[in-house]
């Protein structure tokens, strides 16, 4: 990290599966990520509950006496569907409200192995970064090649000119938790000159007219 400007990361939002997955390495990696965050004095934001990898990473962070915040739709709390959140809990009305709050309260984002929900959250954050809604680093912890296919597909989309090389840099990957956190801290956001003209403040009644081709 010598000679590299390091951003201050106090809270990381982790997206991951509510299942444990087939490979025990996923569970071990989730616990280890929580340990790494704890030792680096980084707090956790996650989707709440204690199921699957979500429970593993939140438990590990709490055991290292760091703050854990679960943001969970009220529908999931009925009949204790996802178990008790490890730490503080904020209930929201919708999935979209949950994701917006995660974005606002976090300094960076990490995706562990998971299913459709994890992928949705990951790509929503990437899309919002591309649109200059936020400039926070986003990475995947590629345990035992879990994300190899996804990363290959993203590179394929770049070759087919649906994703720009600049936008491709938004998605970081690493095979260990320490390496990934280091990369997140060293990340420098490159805004698309055209997309950076977009105004997302609530007071904006209309967007600037841009002469551009959006590759979204």
N, C-alpha and C positions, 0 to 999 in steps of 0.2 A: 504493500500500500504506500511505500515511500514515494514522494513526489506526486501523489494523486490526491486531488481535493476530495475530502470525505464529507458527505452530507450527514447531518445529525438525524438519526432515526430513533425515535422514542417509542413508537407503537407500530407494530406490523399486523396487518390483517391476513389471516391464513384461511384459504379456501381448501376444503378437502372433503373426502367421502364420509358419509354417515354409516358406512360399512368398514370392515377391517381389510377387505381385499383377500385375495388368494395367497399372496406371498407374505410371510411373516416379516420380511424386510420392510414392508410398508409400515407396519406397526412400530418396529424398532426405529425407523427413520422419523416417524411422527413424535415419538417420545424424545428422540435425540434433538430434533428441531426445537422442541419446547425447552430442553436443557440449555441449548445454545442461546436461545432468546433470554432465558433467565440469567445465565452467566454474563451476558452482555448488557444486562439491565434494560432489556426491551420488553415493553408490555404487549399483551396480546389482545387483538380484536378478532372475534370469530362469530360463527352463526348460532352459537348457543347450544345447550344440551350436552349430553355426554356419550352420544352414540359414535361408534366407529373411531376413525382417525381423529375426528373432532374432539372426542373425549380424551384421546391419548395426548394430543398436543396441549390441550388446555390444562389437563392434570399436571403435566410436567412443568409448565410455566408457573402454575400456582405453587407447586412444591418448591420452586426456587424463589418464592415470595415476591413475585412480580404480579402486577394487576392483570386481571382477566376480565374482559367485557364481552358478554354474549349479546348479540342483537338478533332478536328472534320474532318472527310473525306470531301474533296472538293465537292463530289457528293451531300452531304446533304445540302450544302449551295445554291444550284441552286434553284431558285424560292422561296427562304426563307422557305425551307421545314420544318426546325425544329425551326424556330424563332431565335431571336437575342440572342447570348451568353451573359450571365451576367458576364462581366469582360473581361479579355484578351482572345484572341482566336488564336490558331495555327491550320492552315489547313494542312492536310496530304493527301497523295494520296490513301492510302489503309487502310482497317480496321486493318490489322496486324501492319502496321507502327504506327497507333494510339495506339494500345495496348502496343507496345514496348516502345513508348514515355511515356505513362502513368506509366509503370513500372519504367523507369529510373528517372522520375521526382517526384515520390512519396515515402514516407517513410512507408506507410501502406495502406491497402485496406479494404473498407467496402462495402458490398452488401446489398442494400435495396430490397424490393420486386420488381420483374420485370419478363420479359419473357425470350425467348431463348437467346437474346443478352446479358442480364445480367448474365445468367447462363454460357454462353460461356466465358465471361470475368472472372467470378469468378473461374471457373475450369481451365482456362488457367493459371491464376496466381498461383493456387494451384499446378498444374502440374510443372510449372517452378520452384517453391520453392522445390518441391520434387526432381527435377533434379539438384538442387543446382545452378540454374541460378541467383536466388536472395534469400535473407534470411529475407524478410520483412513480418511482420505479416498480416494475412488475417482473416477477420471476417464477419459474417452475423448478421444483426440486425433482430432478429426473432420476428417480430411484429404480435401479435395475432396468433402465431403458424404458420405463413406463411411458414416457412422453416422446419416445423416438419417432413414432408414427406421426404424431401431431406436429412435431418440429419439422419433419420432412415435408408434410403437407403445406405448412406455412412457407417453407422455402420454395416449394413447387408453385405456390400462388405468386411468389415474387417473380419467379422465372416467367410465369404467364402474364405478368404485369397487371395483376389485380391488387397486389400489395407493393408499395414502394420500398426500395432499400432503406430509406430513412425510417419508414414506419416499422420495418422488420426489426430495427434496433430496439424498439420498445420492449420486446419480449426477451428476457434474459433467462438463461438456463445454467444449471450447475448440478453436479452429482452428489455434493455434500452440503450440509447446512452452513458450515462456516464459509465455504467458498461462495455460496449464494448470497449470504448476508454481506460479505465483502463486496461482491459485485453490485448489490443494491446500493451500498453506501458510496460506491465510486461512480454510479450512474450519472450521466449528464444528458438531460433531455434536449433533443433536437426538434424544435417545432417546425412544422411545414410553414414556409413563409406565407402561403395563401390562407391556410387554415388558421393561422395565428390571428388573422383579422376578424375571425368570428367573435361576436360578443355574446357571452352566455349569462350576463347579469340579469336578474329578474326584471329590471327596469327597461331592458331592451325590448322595444315593441316590434322591431323587425331586424333581420340580419342584413349585413352589408351584402350588396350584390357583388359576387365574385366571378371573374372569368377564369374558371378552372375546371379541371376534370377530377372529380372525387373518386379515388380508388378505394372504396369501402367494401 
